[in-house]
C-alpha cells in the first residue's frame, strides 16, 4: 500500500500525544491530591499546554513547510521523549507545568505536520475526510488507553503518593518508538513547496483569516474545543467529587468519553461518505445537548463509598460520557472541509490557525469550567456546556452557507 509507513507513523504520533495531552484531566486530579493545589490553580495546567500550542503554532506555522513536516515531527518527538524521562526524578507542581508546556510545544509541530501531510498522501476530498476522521478516531484510542495506563499507577490507599509519576517512563519509551518509526519512513513533500517558503511571514496567516469562510471556521473550531476540553479535562474530577467514585475508578470511567469519541469518529469516517455533513453534525449537536439535560440530574444523591468498581458505578457515570459519540465527528470534519477548500501550499498556514484557535478554546473552556466547578459545583459547570453547543449550532449554519458559496465559486 502506497505511503503505508508514513500513514502508520501519523497514527502512532497521534496515539502518543493523545495520551500525553489528554492526561491533563487525570493530572489535574492528581496534583490536587499529591500537591494540595486548588481547583483554580490546577486548571492552569490546561493553559500551559494550550497556550504553548497556540504560541508555537502562531510563530512557526509560516516556517513549517520550509523546515519540512518530517523534520518538525522528529524534533517534537525528541523533545517530549527527553522531558518524559526527566519528570519522575523531579516531582513538583512546577515540573508538571513544564511538562505540559513541552508537550504543547511538541504537539503544535506534530499537529501542523500531520494535518499538512494528510493532504500529501490522499487524492481527493472524500479520502481526505475519511483519513482525517480515522486518524482523529485513533487519537481517541490513545486517550482511552491513557486513562487506564495512568489509573494503573495510582495508589487509592495513599492519595499523596507520587508513584503515578513513574508512568512517564513508559510514555517516554512510546515516544522514542514513534521517533524511530518516523525516522525510518519516507515522505515526499515536494507538492507542499512554493516560492513563499523562502520568505515566510505572519501576514499570510492574517490574510487567510480575512476570508469569511476561514473566519467562521476558526470560531467553530474554538467553540468545539472549548466544549470538548471543558468536559474531558474535568470529567475525572466530576466523577470523584460529584459521583463520589474512588480516584482510580474516576480516572478509568472517564475513559468512556474517549471510547465514545473514538467510536463516533470511526463511524463518521463511514457515514459522512453517504450523507450531508451539515445534517449529520447539526443532529449530533442537538442530541449532545439532550444528553446533558438527561444525564446531569442523574448524579443527584450520589453517596461516597457506594461504588467500588464498574459493576456498581451509578448509571450517570455511563450516560454522560456518551456525549463524546455525538460531538466526535464535528472537529475532524470541519477541519477536513476547510483544508480541502485551500491549495496544498496553504495547508501549513491553515493548520497553524486551526491549532491556535483550538488551543485558545481548550484553555478558555478548562479555566472557565474549573472556576465554576470550584465555586458552584460540577453539575452547574457541566450544564454550562449548553451555551457553546448552541453557539456552535449557529456557527455551523453560517459555515455551511459560506462553504457552499466557496464550492460554487
C-alpha positions in Angstrom: 0.0 0.0 0.0 1.4 3.4 -1.1 2.5 5.6 1.8 1.7 2.9 4.4 4.7 3.6 6.6 4.2 7.3 6.8 0.5 6.8 7.5 1.4 4.3 10.2 3.7 6.9 11.7 1.0 9.6 11.7 -1.3 7.2 13.6 1.4 6.4 16.2 2.4 10.0 16.6 -1.2 10.9 17.3 -1.5 7.9 19.7 1.4 9.1 21.8 0.3 12.7 22.0 -3.3 11.7 22.7 -2.1 10.1 25.9 0.1 13.0 26.9 -2.2 15.8 26.0 -5.4 14.4 27.4 -3.8 13.2 30.6 -4.4 16.8 31.8 -7.7 15.8 33.3 -6.1 13.0 35.2 -3.1 15.1 36.2 -5.4 17.9 37.4 -7.0 15.4 39.8 -3.6 14.0 40.9 -1.9 17.4 41.6 -4.8 18.3 43.8 -4.3 15.0 45.7 -0.5 14.9 45.6 0.5 18.6 45.9 -2.6 20.0 47.6 -3.4 22.7 44.9 -6.9 24.2 44.5 -9.3 23.7 41.6 -8.4 27.1 40.1 -4.7 26.5 40.4 -4.9 23.1 38.9 -6.8 24.5 35.9 -3.8 26.4 34.7 -2.2 23.2 33.5 -4.5 23.4 30.6 -3.2 26.9 29.9 0.5 25.7 30.0 -0.5 23.0 27.4 -2.8 25.0 25.2 -1.0 28.4 25.2 2.2 26.6 24.3 0.4 25.1 21.4 -1.1 28.4 20.3 2.1 30.4 20.6 4.3 27.9 18.8 1.7 27.4 16.1 1.4 31.1 15.6 5.2 31.7 15.5 6.2 28.7 13.4 3.3 28.0 11.0 4.8 30.1 8.3 8.1 28.2 8.6 6.8 24.6 8.9 6.8 23.9 5.2 10.3 25.2 4.7 11.7 23.1 7.6 9.8 20.0 6.5 6.9 18.1 8.1 9.0 15.1 8.9 11.8 17.0 10.4 9.4 19.0 12.6 7.7 15.8 13.8 11.1 14.3 14.7 12.1 17.4 16.7 8.8 17.3 18.6 9.1 13.6 19.5 12.7 14.1 20.6 11.8 16.9 23.0 8.8 15.1 24.6 10.9 11.9 25.0 13.5 13.7 26.9 11.1 15.5 29.2 9.1 12.3 30.0 12.3 10.6 31.2 13.1 13.6 33.4 9.7 14.1 35.1 9.7 11.2 37.6 13.1 12.4 39.0 11.9 16.0 39.6 8.5 15.9 41.3 6.6 19.1 41.9 3.8 21.2 40.5 6.2 23.5 38.7 7.7 20.4 36.8 4.2 19.4 35.8 3.6 22.8 34.3 6.9 22.5 32.4 5.9 19.0 31.2 2.7 20.3 29.7 4.5 23.3 28.2 6.9 20.9 26.4 4.0 18.6 25.4 2.1 21.6 24.0 5.2 22.9 22.1 5.8 19.5 20.6 2.2 18.9 19.7 2.0 22.2 17.8 4.7 20.8 15.5 3.1 17.4 15.3 -0.4 18.6 14.5 0.6 21.1 11.9 2.7 18.5 10.2 0.2 15.7 10.5 -2.7 17.8 9.1 -0.5 19.0 6.2 0.9 15.6 5.5 -2.7 14.2 5.1 -3.1 16.4 2.0 0.1 14.9 0.6 -1.0 11.2 1.0 -4.6 11.5 -0.1 -6.0 12.1 -3.6 -9.5 13.7 -3.1 -11.8 15.4 -0.6 -13.6 12.2 0.4 -10.4 10.3 1.1 -9.1 13.4 3.0 -12.2 13.5 5.2 -12.1 9.7 5.7 -8.4 9.6 6.7 -8.8 12.7 8.9 -11.6 11.0 10.8 -9.7 7.7 11.1 -6.6 9.5 12.5 -8.7 11.5 14.9 -10.5 8.3 16.0 -7.2 6.7 16.7 -6.3 9.7 18.7 -9.2 8.8 20.9 -7.9 5.3 21.2 -4.8 6.9 22.7 -6.9 9.0 25.0 -8.7 5.9 26.2 -5.5 3.9 26.7 -4.1 6.9 28.7 -6.9 6.7 31.3 -6.2 3.0 32.0 -2.4 3.5 31.9 -2.5 6.3 34.4 -5.0 4.6 36.7 -2.7 1.6 36.9 -0.1 3.8 38.6 -2.5 5.5 41.1 -2.5 4.4 44.7 -6.0 4.7 46.1 -4.8 3.9 49.6 -2.4 6.8 49.6 -3.7 9.8 47.6 -0.5 11.8 48.3 1.8 9.1 46.7 4.0 10.2 43.8 4.2 6.6 42.4 1.9 7.8 39.5 4.8 9.8 38.1 6.5 6.6 37.0 4.0 6.4 34.2 6.2 8.9 32.3 9.0 6.3 31.9 6.5 4.2 29.9 5.3 7.3 27.9 8.9 8.3 27.2 9.5 4.8 25.7 6.4 5.1 23.5 7.6 8.4 22.2 11.0 7.0 21.4 9.4 4.2 19.4 7.4 6.8 17.5 10.6 8.7 16.7 12.3 5.6 15.4 9.3 4.6 13.1 9.1 8.1 11.7 12.9 8.3 11.2 12.8 5.2 9.0 9.8 6.4 6.9 9.9 8.3 3.6 7.8 11.3 2.9 7.7 13.2 -0.4 7.0 16.9 0.5 7.6 18.4 -2.9 3.9 19.2 -3.5 3.8 21.4 -0.5 6.7 23.6 -1.5 6.2 27.1 -3.0 8.2 30.2 -3.6 6.6 31.7 -0.5 8.6 29.3 1.7 11.7 31.4 1.0 10.2 34.4 2.9 7.7 33.2 5.5 5.7 35.9 7.3 2.9 36.3 9.7 0.9 38.5 7.3 0.0 35.4 5.3 -1.9 34.0 8.3 -3.9 37.2 8.9 -4.6 37.4 5.2 -6.1 33.9 5.4 -8.2 34.9 8.4 -9.7 37.7 6.3 -11.5 35.1 4.2 -15.1 34.9 5.6 -15.2 31.1 5.4 -11.9 30.8 7.3 -13.1 33.3 9.9 -16.3 31.4 10.6 -14.4 28.1 10.6 -11.9 29.3 13.3 -14.8 30.4 15.5 -16.5 27.0 15.1 -13.2 25.3 16.0 -12.7 27.5 19.0 -16.2 26.7 20.5 -15.9 23.0 19.7 -12.7 22.6 21.5 -14.0 24.7 24.4 -16.8 22.2 24.8 -14.6 19.1 24.4 -11.8 20.2 26.7 -14.0 21.6 29.4 -15.7 18.2 29.7 -12.6 16.0 29.1 -10.3 17.9 31.5 -12.8 17.9 34.4 -14.6 14.6 34.0 -12.2 12.7 36.3 -12.8 15.3 39.0 -16.6 15.3 38.3 -16.6 11.5 38.8 -14.7 11.8 42.1 -16.4 14.9 43.6 -20.0 14.7 42.2 -20.5 10.9 41.6 -18.3 10.0 44.7 -16.2 7.4 42.9 -12.7 6.3 44.1 -9.8 8.1 42.4 -8.6 5.2 40.2 -12.2 4.4 39.1 -12.9 8.1 38.4 -10.0 8.1 36.0 -10.9 4.8 34.4 -14.5 5.7 33.8 -13.5 9.0 32.2 -12.2 6.7 29.5 -15.8 6.1 28.4 -15.8 9.6 27.0 -12.8 8.9 24.8 -14.1 5.5 23.8 -17.4 7.1 22.7 -15.5 9.9 20.9 -13.2 7.4 19.1 -16.2 5.3 18.0 -18.1 8.5 16.9 -15.2 9.5 14.6 -14.7 6.0 13.3 -18.4 5.8 12.3 -18.2 9.3 10.9 -15.4 8.2 8.5 -18.0 5.8 7.0 -21.3 7.7 7.4 -20.1 11.0 6.1 -19.3 9.4 2.7 -23.1 8.9 2.3 -25.0 11.8 3.9 -24.7 15.5 4.2 -22.1 16.6 6.7 -24.3 19.6 7.8 -27.3 17.4 8.6 -25.2 14.9 10.4 -23.3 17.5 12.5 -26.3 19.6 13.4 -28.2 16.5 14.5 -25.2 15.4 16.6 -25.1 18.7 18.5 -28.8 18.6 19.3 -28.5 15.0 20.6 -25.5 16.1 22.7 -27.5 18.9 24.3 -30.3 16.4 25.1 -27.8 14.1 26.8 -26.5 17.0 29.0 -30.1 17.6 30.1 -30.7 13.9 30.7 -27.5 12.8 32.4 -26.6 15.5 34.9 -29.8 15.2 37.1 -29.0 11.5 37.4 -25.9 12.5 39.5 -28.2 13.8 42.4 -27.9 11.8 45.6 -24.6 10.0 44.9 -23.1 8.5 48.0 -19.4 8.2 48.8 -18.2 4.6 49.0 -21.3 3.2 47.3 -19.4 2.3 44.2 -16.1 0.4 44.2 -15.9 -0.9 40.7 -17.5 -0.7 37.2 -20.2 -3.1 38.2 -21.8 -0.9 40.9 -21.0 2.5 39.4 -24.0 4.8 39.1 -25.7 5.0 35.7 -24.8 8.7 35.4 -21.1 7.7 35.1 -22.0 5.7 31.9 -24.6 8.0 30.3 -23.0 11.5 30.4 -19.7 10.4 28.6 -21.8 9.2 25.7 -21.9 12.9 24.7 -18.5 12.1 23.1 -20.2 9.9 20.5 -22.1 12.8 19.1 -19.6 15.6 19.5 -16.9 13.4 17.9 -17.4 14.0 14.1 -17.6 17.8 14.3 -13.9 18.7 14.7 -12.2 16.4 12.1 -15.0 17.1 9.6 -14.8 20.9 9.6 -11.0 20.7 9.6 -11.1 18.5 6.6 -13.6 20.7 4.8 -11.6 23.9 5.3 -8.3 22.2 4.3 -9.8 20.7 1.2 -11.0 24.1 0.1 -7.5 25.5 0.1 -4.4 24.8 -2.1 -1.9 22.4 -0.6 0.7 25.3 -0.2 -1.7 26.9 2.3 -2.3 23.8 4.4 0.6 24.6 6.7 -0.8 28.1 7.5 -4.3 26.8 7.8 -3.1 24.1 10.2 -1.5 26.8 12.2 -4.7 28.7 12.5 -6.6 25.5 13.4 -4.2 24.8 16.2 -4.0 28.3 17.6 -7.8 28.7 17.9 -8.3 25.1 19.1 -5.7 25.7 21.8 -7.3 29.0 22.9 -10.7 27.3 23.0 -9.3 24.4 25.1 -7.7 26.8 27.6 -10.7 29.0 27.9 -13.0 26.0 28.4 -10.9 24.4 31.1 -10.3 27.5 33.1 -13.9 28.6 33.0 -15.1 25.2 33.9 -12.5 24.8 36.7 -13.6 28.1 38.3 -17.3 27.3 38.0 -16.6 23.9 39.4 -14.8 25.3 42.4 -17.5 28.0 43.2 -20.8 26.5 42.0 -20.1 22.7 41.8 -19.6 20.2 39.0 -23.2 19.9 37.9 -23.5 23.6 37.2 -20.2 23.6 35.4 -21.3 20.9 33.0 -24.7 22.4 32.5 -22.8 25.5 31.1 -21.7 23.4 28.1 -25.2 24.0 26.7 -24.2 27.6 25.8 -21.2 26.8 23.5 -23.2 23.9 22.0 -25.9 26.4 21.0 -23.3 28.8 19.6 -21.8 26.0 17.5 -25.2 25.1 16.0 -25.5 28.7 14.7 -21.8 28.7 13.6 -22.2 25.6 11.5 -25.2 27.1 9.7 -23.1 30.1 8.5 -20.1 27.8 7.8 -22.4 25.7 5.5 -23.6 28.7 3.6 -20.1 30.1 3.1 -18.7 26.7 2.2 -21.5 26.2 -0.4 -20.7 29.6 -2.0 -17.0 28.8 -2.0 -17.6 25.5 -3.7 -19.9 27.1 -6.3 -17.3 29.8 -7.0 
